[in-house]
Each structure stands twice: as structure tokens, then as C-alpha cells.
Amino acid sequence: MVAKASLYDHGQKFTLEPRVGGRAFEDNGDGTGGLWWNVHAIQAGEFLVLTGHIWPGNGGPATSIAKLSLEERGEETILKIHDSMFWRLTDERVAMVKWGWDHLFAKSLKPYAESRRRG
């Protein structure tokens, strides 16, 4: 199974291959895009760990180790993201990372997942 969600209005796709060694990458559909992470560890029903590099132009150079976990709260499921990054930290870079996670999950994957659940 491959999870896909549109990242931006212009059709760019983000793919997460949910297996150890799988990739998390963006694909512009024309042979361009970028590899963001590789799946480092999975504990079914508990967490997913991603490791990757951020290249210059996208806030790097930097290394990211991100742990994603889900928490059930009544009828809601909350996504928790713990992103440990190695780089020169600035307020601008922190804002960029927060924007990226929010755009990827809250603005893209959440609507995609909810539309699939409805059928």
C-alpha cells in the first residue's frame, strides 16, 4: 500500500511507502521532485520513524529524524510528530518546519484520508 496525498494545488504528489526502507518523497509528475525521508522503523499500531536530509533551498543542509504516532481520543485520531533536527536553528527555520508538517498532514493528508473514509 502506498499513501498518496496532493501537497500543493498544482498537482505535486507526496508518497509514503509504509515499510522499513520505504521512501517518503514528493513527485511533480515530470521526473522532478525530492526524497525527504526513508522509513527507518515501524512498530505496528504505535509509531513510524523517518530519517532524512533537507537540502539547501529547502532550509538545509539538515538531518531530520521524525517519529510519527497516532493517539485515539474518543472518535478522533490525533497525529503526534516529534521531529529531531540537526542544523543551525533559527526562528525562520522552525517556522518553515512547522509550516511543512502542517501543510503535509493537516492541509493535504487529513482531507485525503477523510475523503477515503467516507467512501
FIKE-135150 format. One line per field, with one value per atom (N, C-alpha, C, O): residue number from 1; residue in one letter; chain; atom name; x, y, z. Coordinates in Angstrom, 3 decimals. Layout:
k <- [NUM;...]
r <- [A;...]
c <- [A;...]
a <- [CA;...]
c1 <- [X;...]
c2 <- [Y;...]
c3 <- [Z;...]
***
This chain:
k <- [1;1;1;1;2;2;2;2;3;3;3;3;4;4;4;4;5;5;5;5;6;6;6;6;7;7;7;7;8;8;8;8;9;9;9;9;10;10;10;10;11;11;11;11;12;12;12;12;13;13;13;13;14;14;14;14;15;15;15;15;16;16;16;16;17;17;17;17;18;18;18;18;19;19;19;19;20;20;20;20;21;21;21;21;22;22;22;22;23;23;23;23;24;24;24;24;25;25;25;25;26;26;26;26;27;27;27;27;28;28;28;28;29;29;29;29;30;30;30;30;31;31;31;31;32;32;32;32;33;33;33;33;34;34;34;34;35;35;35;35;36;36;36;36;37;37;37;37;38;38;38;38;39;39;39;39;40;40;40;40;41;41;41;41;42;42;42;42;43;43;43;43;44;44;44;44;45;45;45;45;46;46;46;46;47;47;47;47;48;48;48;48;49;49;49;49;50;50;50;50;51;51;51;51;52;52;52;52;53;53;53;53;54;54;54;54;55;55;55;55;56;56;56;56;57;57;57;57;58;58;58;58;59;59;59;59;60;60;60;60;61;61;61;61;62;62;62;62;63;63;63;63;64;64;64;64;65;65;65;65;66;66;66;66;67;67;67;67;68;68;68;68;69;69;69;69;70;70;70;70;71;71;71;71;72;72;72;72;73;73;73;73;74;74;74;74;75;75;75;75;76;76;76;76;77;77;77;77;78;78;78;78;79;79;79;79;80;80;80;80;81;81;81;81;82;82;82;82;83;83;83;83;84;84;84;84;85;85;85;85;86;86;86;86;87;87;87;87;88;88;88;88;89;89;89;89;90;90;90;90;91;91;91;91;92;92;92;92;93;93;93;93;94;94;94;94;95;95;95;95;96;96;96;96;97;97;97;97;98;98;98;98;99;99;99;99;100;100;100;100;101;101;101;101;102;102;102;102;103;103;103;103;104;104;104;104;105;105;105;105;106;106;106;106;107;107;107;107;108;108;108;108;109;109;109;109;110;110;110;110;111;111;111;111;112;112;112;112;113;113;113;113;114;114;114;114;115;115;115;115;116;116;116;116;117;117;117;117;118;118;118;118;119;119;119;119]
r <- [M;M;M;M;V;V;V;V;A;A;A;A;K;K;K;K;A;A;A;A;S;S;S;S;L;L;L;L;Y;Y;Y;Y;D;D;D;D;H;H;H;H;G;G;G;G;Q;Q;Q;Q;K;K;K;K;F;F;F;F;T;T;T;T;L;L;L;L;E;E;E;E;P;P;P;P;R;R;R;R;V;V;V;V;G;G;G;G;G;G;G;G;R;R;R;R;A;A;A;A;F;F;F;F;E;E;E;E;D;D;D;D;N;N;N;N;G;G;G;G;D;D;D;D;G;G;G;G;T;T;T;T;G;G;G;G;G;G;G;G;L;L;L;L;W;W;W;W;W;W;W;W;N;N;N;N;V;V;V;V;H;H;H;H;A;A;A;A;I;I;I;I;Q;Q;Q;Q;A;A;A;A;G;G;G;G;E;E;E;E;F;F;F;F;L;L;L;L;V;V;V;V;L;L;L;L;T;T;T;T;G;G;G;G;H;H;H;H;I;I;I;I;W;W;W;W;P;P;P;P;G;G;G;G;N;N;N;N;G;G;G;G;G;G;G;G;P;P;P;P;A;A;A;A;T;T;T;T;S;S;S;S;I;I;I;I;A;A;A;A;K;K;K;K;L;L;L;L;S;S;S;S;L;L;L;L;E;E;E;E;E;E;E;E;R;R;R;R;G;G;G;G;E;E;E;E;E;E;E;E;T;T;T;T;I;I;I;I;L;L;L;L;K;K;K;K;I;I;I;I;H;H;H;H;D;D;D;D;S;S;S;S;M;M;M;M;F;F;F;F;W;W;W;W;R;R;R;R;L;L;L;L;T;T;T;T;D;D;D;D;E;E;E;E;R;R;R;R;V;V;V;V;A;A;A;A;M;M;M;M;V;V;V;V;K;K;K;K;W;W;W;W;G;G;G;G;W;W;W;W;D;D;D;D;H;H;H;H;L;L;L;L;F;F;F;F;A;A;A;A;K;K;K;K;S;S;S;S;L;L;L;L;K;K;K;K;P;P;P;P;Y;Y;Y;Y;A;A;A;A;E;E;E;E;S;S;S;S;R;R;R;R;R;R;R;R;R;R;R;R;G;G;G;G]
c <- [A;A;A;A;A;A;A;A;A;A;A;A;A;A;A;A;A;A;A;A;A;A;A;A;A;A;A;A;A;A;A;A;A;A;A;A;A;A;A;A;A;A;A;A;A;A;A;A;A;A;A;A;A;A;A;A;A;A;A;A;A;A;A;A;A;A;A;A;A;A;A;A;A;A;A;A;A;A;A;A;A;A;A;A;A;A;A;A;A;A;A;A;A;A;A;A;A;A;A;A;A;A;A;A;A;A;A;A;A;A;A;A;A;A;A;A;A;A;A;A;A;A;A;A;A;A;A;A;A;A;A;A;A;A;A;A;A;A;A;A;A;A;A;A;A;A;A;A;A;A;A;A;A;A;A;A;A;A;A;A;A;A;A;A;A;A;A;A;A;A;A;A;A;A;A;A;A;A;A;A;A;A;A;A;A;A;A;A;A;A;A;A;A;A;A;A;A;A;A;A;A;A;A;A;A;A;A;A;A;A;A;A;A;A;A;A;A;A;A;A;A;A;A;A;A;A;A;A;A;A;A;A;A;A;A;A;A;A;A;A;A;A;A;A;A;A;A;A;A;A;A;A;A;A;A;A;A;A;A;A;A;A;A;A;A;A;A;A;A;A;A;A;A;A;A;A;A;A;A;A;A;A;A;A;A;A;A;A;A;A;A;A;A;A;A;A;A;A;A;A;A;A;A;A;A;A;A;A;A;A;A;A;A;A;A;A;A;A;A;A;A;A;A;A;A;A;A;A;A;A;A;A;A;A;A;A;A;A;A;A;A;A;A;A;A;A;A;A;A;A;A;A;A;A;A;A;A;A;A;A;A;A;A;A;A;A;A;A;A;A;A;A;A;A;A;A;A;A;A;A;A;A;A;A;A;A;A;A;A;A;A;A;A;A;A;A;A;A;A;A;A;A;A;A;A;A;A;A;A;A;A;A;A;A;A;A;A;A;A;A;A;A;A;A;A;A;A;A;A;A;A;A;A;A;A;A;A;A;A;A;A;A;A;A;A;A;A;A;A;A;A;A;A;A;A;A;A;A;A;A;A;A;A;A;A;A;A;A;A;A;A;A;A;A;A;A]
a <- [N;CA;C;O;N;CA;C;O;N;CA;C;O;N;CA;C;O;N;CA;C;O;N;CA;C;O;N;CA;C;O;N;CA;C;O;N;CA;C;O;N;CA;C;O;N;CA;C;O;N;CA;C;O;N;CA;C;O;N;CA;C;O;N;CA;C;O;N;CA;C;O;N;CA;C;O;N;CA;C;O;N;CA;C;O;N;CA;C;O;N;CA;C;O;N;CA;C;O;N;CA;C;O;N;CA;C;O;N;CA;C;O;N;CA;C;O;N;CA;C;O;N;CA;C;O;N;CA;C;O;N;CA;C;O;N;CA;C;O;N;CA;C;O;N;CA;C;O;N;CA;C;O;N;CA;C;O;N;CA;C;O;N;CA;C;O;N;CA;C;O;N;CA;C;O;N;CA;C;O;N;CA;C;O;N;CA;C;O;N;CA;C;O;N;CA;C;O;N;CA;C;O;N;CA;C;O;N;CA;C;O;N;CA;C;O;N;CA;C;O;N;CA;C;O;N;CA;C;O;N;CA;C;O;N;CA;C;O;N;CA;C;O;N;CA;C;O;N;CA;C;O;N;CA;C;O;N;CA;C;O;N;CA;C;O;N;CA;C;O;N;CA;C;O;N;CA;C;O;N;CA;C;O;N;CA;C;O;N;CA;C;O;N;CA;C;O;N;CA;C;O;N;CA;C;O;N;CA;C;O;N;CA;C;O;N;CA;C;O;N;CA;C;O;N;CA;C;O;N;CA;C;O;N;CA;C;O;N;CA;C;O;N;CA;C;O;N;CA;C;O;N;CA;C;O;N;CA;C;O;N;CA;C;O;N;CA;C;O;N;CA;C;O;N;CA;C;O;N;CA;C;O;N;CA;C;O;N;CA;C;O;N;CA;C;O;N;CA;C;O;N;CA;C;O;N;CA;C;O;N;CA;C;O;N;CA;C;O;N;CA;C;O;N;CA;C;O;N;CA;C;O;N;CA;C;O;N;CA;C;O;N;CA;C;O;N;CA;C;O;N;CA;C;O;N;CA;C;O;N;CA;C;O;N;CA;C;O;N;CA;C;O;N;CA;C;O;N;CA;C;O;N;CA;C;O;N;CA;C;O;N;CA;C;O;N;CA;C;O;N;CA;C;O;N;CA;C;O;N;CA;C;O;N;CA;C;O;N;CA;C;O;N;CA;C;O;N;CA;C;O;N;CA;C;O]
c1 <- [0.840;0.000;0.879;1.875;0.528;1.245;0.264;-0.793;0.618;-0.226;0.167;1.347;-0.807;-0.520;-1.462;-2.634;-0.937;-1.766;-1.203;0.013;-2.072;-1.615;-1.050;-1.716;0.189;0.822;0.394;0.157;0.299;0.034;-1.058;-1.393;-1.606;-2.693;-2.275;-3.131;-0.978;-0.541;-0.237;0.487;-0.773;-0.740;0.454;0.555;1.361;2.504;2.000;1.066;2.603;2.172;3.246;4.441;2.803;3.693;3.355;2.188;4.359;4.153;4.930;6.097;4.281;4.919;4.750;3.630;5.860;5.840;5.973;7.070;4.876;4.855;5.462;4.761;6.790;7.548;8.967;9.428;9.659;11.046;11.847;11.814;12.563;13.326;12.534;13.091;11.226;10.390;10.785;11.509;10.303;10.628;9.436;8.281;9.741;8.753;9.274;10.311;8.535;9.069;7.964;6.795;8.360;7.429;7.741;8.896;6.690;6.800;5.993;4.784;6.669;5.993;5.309;4.618;5.502;4.861;5.615;5.176;6.750;7.523;8.978;9.861;9.213;10.572;11.332;12.476;10.716;11.361;10.645;9.547;11.260;10.694;11.818;12.881;11.610;12.660;12.375;11.229;13.415;13.334;13.530;14.565;12.525;12.598;13.091;13.978;12.538;12.905;12.920;12.417;13.515;13.362;12.731;12.968;11.924;11.305;12.381;12.918;12.681;13.746;13.211;13.874;12.009;11.424;9.911;9.358;9.262;7.802;7.479;8.020;6.594;6.007;4.504;3.870;3.933;2.526;1.627;1.716;0.768;-0.185;0.407;-0.315;1.725;2.362;3.071;2.750;4.046;4.798;5.478;5.582;5.937;6.716;7.877;7.657;9.092;10.261;10.825;11.079;11.017;11.567;12.919;13.082;13.889;15.173;15.422;15.159;15.932;16.159;17.030;17.489;17.238;18.083;17.294;16.481;17.546;16.934;18.032;19.083;17.777;18.805;18.735;17.700;19.854;19.858;18.735;18.457;18.113;16.975;15.660;14.634;15.686;14.508;14.779;14.124;15.735;16.028;17.274;17.664;17.912;19.089;20.377;20.366;21.466;21.564;21.168;21.488;20.458;19.997;19.663;19.459;19.614;19.190;17.972;17.917;16.993;15.749;15.522;15.667;15.166;14.699;13.321;13.206;12.289;10.924;10.187;10.213;9.538;8.703;7.253;6.869;6.453;5.034;4.251;4.497;3.316;2.485;1.049;0.796;0.116;-1.300;-1.837;-1.455;-2.729;-3.353;-4.861;-5.371;-5.565;-7.030;-7.554;-7.165;-8.445;-9.120;-10.603;-11.078;-11.323;-12.747;-12.906;-12.375;-13.648;-13.852;-12.800;-12.854;-11.852;-10.792;-9.499;-9.266;-8.677;-7.319;-6.374;-6.478;-5.453;-4.501;-3.150;-2.639;-2.578;-1.232;-0.233;-0.336;0.728;1.790;3.075;3.424;3.771;5.030;6.117;6.004;7.171;8.360;9.504;9.971;9.951;10.982;12.258;12.317;13.277;14.593;15.449;15.641;15.965;16.716;18.101;18.297;19.041;20.416;20.729;20.847;20.861;21.170;21.348;21.222;21.639;21.724;20.310;19.688;19.813;18.417;18.187;18.908;17.180;16.733;15.213;14.572;14.646;13.183;12.546;11.491;13.193;12.667;12.625;11.655;13.670;13.707;12.672;12.036;12.501;11.477;10.097;9.283;9.833;8.553;8.372;7.268;9.446;9.379;9.027;8.205;9.647;9.374;7.928;7.247;7.453;6.058;5.105;4.117;5.384;4.546;4.554;3.497;5.710;5.819;5.007;4.260;5.155;4.388;2.894;2.106;2.504;1.090;0.543;-0.546;1.295;0.825;0.723;-0.240;1.704;1.716;0.576;-0.119;0.383;-0.595;-1.958;-2.968;-2.024;-3.325;-4.005;-5.220;-3.236;-3.831;-3.929;-4.729;-3.129;-3.123;-3.589;-4.583;-2.882;-3.219;-4.557;-5.318;-4.848;-6.108;-7.323;-8.172;-7.441;-8.597;-8.617;-9.685;-7.453;-7.368;-7.885;-8.714;-7.397;-7.803;-9.293;-9.976;-9.798;-11.217;-12.090;-13.174;-11.657;-12.451;-12.464;-13.472;-11.377;-11.305;-12.196;-12.799;-12.275;-13.080;-14.564;-15.342;-14.951;-16.360;-16.747;-17.925;-15.757;-16.098;-15.952;-16.288]
c2 <- [-1.182;0.000;1.237;1.290;2.218;3.478;4.581;4.695;5.395;6.532;7.707;8.044;8.334;9.484;10.609;10.385;11.813;12.993;14.130;14.240;14.981;16.133;17.168;17.569;17.598;18.580;20.003;20.805;20.305;21.671;21.664;20.619;22.826;22.945;22.581;22.256;22.625;22.368;20.892;20.578;19.983;18.576;17.800;16.606;18.422;17.698;16.637;16.890;15.454;14.352;14.021;14.129;13.621;13.134;11.670;11.322;10.819;9.385;8.892;9.238;8.085;7.418;5.922;5.413;5.228;3.773;3.184;3.184;2.680;2.299;0.919;-0.036;0.848;-0.365;0.052;1.099;-0.734;-0.418;-0.310;-1.210;0.797;1.055;1.806;2.233;1.969;2.701;4.169;4.675;4.827;6.238;7.134;6.714;8.367;9.437;10.529;11.137;10.772;11.685;12.463;12.077;13.575;14.351;14.110;13.943;14.095;13.805;14.856;14.983;15.597;16.639;16.093;16.830;14.795;14.187;14.359;13.885;15.037;15.274;14.827;15.295;13.910;13.433;14.241;13.915;15.302;16.111;15.883;15.327;16.308;16.166;16.063;16.650;15.333;15.191;14.095;13.885;13.394;12.379;13.090;13.712;12.994;13.658;12.712;13.075;11.522;10.590;9.162;8.861;8.302;6.854;6.362;6.923;5.307;4.720;3.919;2.949;4.337;3.734;2.622;1.602;2.821;1.829;1.957;3.043;0.828;0.788;-0.149;-1.250;0.307;-0.555;-0.484;0.521;-1.540;-1.544;-1.056;-1.527;-0.108;0.424;1.408;1.940;1.664;2.552;3.742;4.890;3.476;4.593;4.235;3.071;5.294;5.220;6.193;7.332;5.779;6.658;6.887;5.941;8.153;8.553;9.228;9.998;8.942;9.641;10.230;9.592;11.457;12.090;13.319;13.731;13.886;15.067;16.177;15.930;17.382;18.557;19.277;19.606;19.512;20.076;21.600;22.176;22.265;23.721;24.174;23.522;25.271;25.750;25.365;26.004;24.324;23.907;23.988;23.311;24.807;25.002;24.302;24.474;23.517;22.746;23.488;24.655;22.817;21.395;21.068;21.792;19.943;19.492;18.007;17.452;17.381;15.994;15.961;16.667;15.132;15.026;13.576;12.662;13.377;12.081;12.357;12.991;11.875;12.195;10.936;9.912;11.032;9.931;10.371;11.395;9.603;9.876;8.796;7.604;9.224;8.265;8.771;9.969;7.836;8.153;7.910;6.951;8.797;8.658;8.759;9.732;7.759;7.761;8.647;8.496;9.576;10.428;10.434;11.251;9.504;9.374;8.938;7.908;9.740;9.424;10.051;9.885;10.762;11.406;10.626;9.910;10.780;10.245;11.420;12.189;11.558;12.672;12.171;11.159;12.883;12.589;13.398;14.622;12.714;13.371;13.264;12.191;14.387;14.423;14.949;16.043;14.159;14.586;14.584;13.524;15.770;15.903;16.424;17.570;15.573;15.984;16.349;15.539;17.572;18.042;18.493;19.037;18.253;18.684;19.748;19.459;20.993;22.120;23.367;23.323;24.466;25.748;26.289;26.668;26.322;26.648;28.158;28.920;28.571;29.967;29.960;28.945;31.076;31.177;30.934;30.307;31.433;31.246;29.759;29.296;29.023;27.595;26.812;25.903;27.149;26.493;26.739;25.819;27.967;28.294;27.505;27.043;27.346;26.578;25.118;24.532;24.536;23.136;22.976;22.047;23.869;23.798;23.939;23.209;24.866;25.052;23.774;23.343;23.164;21.961;20.800;20.152;20.537;19.448;19.732;18.845;20.971;21.341;21.181;20.639;21.649;21.563;20.111;19.733;19.306;17.912;17.118;16.374;17.273;16.428;17.088;16.491;18.281;18.907;19.383;19.249;19.932;20.514;19.526;19.730;18.458;17.530;16.128;15.643;15.474;14.086;13.949;13.022;14.853;14.765;14.797;13.912;15.784;15.769;14.531;13.993;14.084;12.882;11.667;10.913;11.480;10.333;10.391;9.368;11.573;11.704;11.428;10.863;11.803;11.542;10.039;9.521;9.337;7.891;7.153;6.132;7.668;7.027;7.135;6.218;8.281;8.481;7.637;7.362;7.232;6.310;6.509;5.623]
c3 <- [0.000;0.000;0.000;0.722;-0.789;-0.847;-0.511;-1.131;0.474;0.828;-0.045;-0.137;-0.688;-1.542;-1.174;-0.871;-1.203;-0.969;-1.784;-1.941;-2.307;-3.070;-2.106;-1.152;-2.363;-1.489;-1.806;-0.903;-3.057;-3.472;-4.524;-5.083;-4.786;-5.742;-7.157;-7.981;-7.463;-8.830;-9.094;-10.039;-8.281;-8.604;-8.115;-8.397;-7.395;-6.856;-5.887;-5.126;-5.906;-5.046;-4.017;-4.289;-2.843;-1.804;-1.576;-1.392;-1.587;-1.420;-0.217;-0.036;0.603;1.733;1.529;1.484;1.408;1.275;2.678;3.237;3.261;4.676;4.951;5.284;4.800;5.095;5.448;4.994;6.238;6.584;5.291;4.451;5.143;3.930;2.875;1.864;3.106;2.151;2.085;2.942;1.068;0.863;1.176;1.099;1.527;1.631;0.710;0.972;-0.382;-1.393;-2.076;-2.047;-2.695;-3.493;-4.963;-5.354;-5.760;-7.186;-7.936;-7.744;-8.782;-9.553;-10.803;-11.506;-11.084;-12.238;-13.537;-14.585;-13.472;-14.690;-14.537;-15.256;-13.585;-13.344;-12.319;-12.002;-11.787;-10.759;-9.431;-9.402;-8.344;-7.007;-6.010;-6.215;-4.934;-3.927;-2.939;-2.542;-2.538;-1.490;-0.156;0.079;0.715;2.012;3.103;3.877;3.174;4.238;3.709;2.627;4.518;4.391;5.681;6.752;5.575;6.761;7.482;6.947;8.686;9.486;10.391;10.585;10.944;11.860;11.860;11.689;12.054;12.198;13.353;13.451;14.219;15.236;14.990;15.310;14.425;14.020;15.149;16.283;14.818;15.776;16.765;17.608;16.680;17.646;17.011;17.318;16.114;15.559;14.247;13.858;13.584;12.361;12.540;12.951;12.247;12.364;10.972;10.226;10.634;9.347;9.567;10.514;8.698;8.742;7.368;6.349;7.347;6.055;6.133;7.198;4.962;4.827;4.147;3.256;4.580;3.969;3.198;3.748;1.939;1.076;1.076;1.412;0.694;0.576;-0.366;-1.373;-0.034;-0.799;-0.148;-0.384;0.670;1.430;2.922;3.715;3.303;4.719;5.200;6.355;4.354;4.759;4.487;4.098;4.690;4.967;6.412;7.354;6.537;7.848;7.773;6.693;8.936;9.058;9.966;10.973;9.602;10.351;10.756;9.943;12.015;12.498;13.104;14.153;12.432;12.830;13.269;12.586;14.410;14.908;14.806;15.370;14.090;13.921;14.658;14.479;15.477;16.206;16.220;16.099;16.368;16.408;17.814;18.485;18.245;19.557;19.397;18.841;19.882;19.831;20.958;22.116;20.599;21.583;21.247;20.458;21.862;21.546;20.104;19.690;19.340;17.926;17.030;15.812;17.603;16.830;16.947;17.920;15.944;15.979;15.824;14.868;16.765;16.779;16.285;16.766;15.324;14.835;15.650;15.733;16.248;17.005;16.194;15.701;16.062;15.314;16.232;16.786;16.388;17.126;16.120;15.705;15.732;14.702;15.350;15.797;15.396;15.909;14.712;13.805;14.711;13.552;13.980;15.067;13.104;13.319;12.277;11.086;12.751;11.876;12.716;13.939;12.067;12.752;12.874;11.881;14.094;14.371;14.349;14.994;13.602;13.608;13.715;13.441;14.108;14.183;12.817;12.721;11.762;10.407;10.027;9.427;10.375;10.051;10.855;10.322;12.112;12.931;12.317;12.233;11.892;11.259;9.965;9.674;9.184;7.942;8.212;7.508;9.229;9.564;10.011;9.578;10.870;11.322;10.147;10.064;9.238;8.060;7.222;6.761;7.017;6.206;6.763;6.030;8.068;8.681;8.602;8.276;8.900;8.852;7.443;7.255;6.452;5.071;4.616;3.949;4.974;4.558;5.185;4.492;6.487;7.173;7.352;6.979;7.903;8.168;6.892;6.749;5.973;4.769;3.609;2.696;3.630;2.500;2.874;2.334;3.793;4.101;4.827;4.548;5.746;6.505;5.581;5.678;4.685;3.779;2.877;2.588;2.438;1.607;2.382;1.874;3.606;4.417;4.740;4.693;5.066;5.390;4.175;4.322;2.999;1.783;1.493;1.013;1.773;1.550;2.560;2.227;3.787;4.822;4.475;4.740;3.870;3.509;2.314;2.085;1.563;0.568;-0.833;-1.620]
***
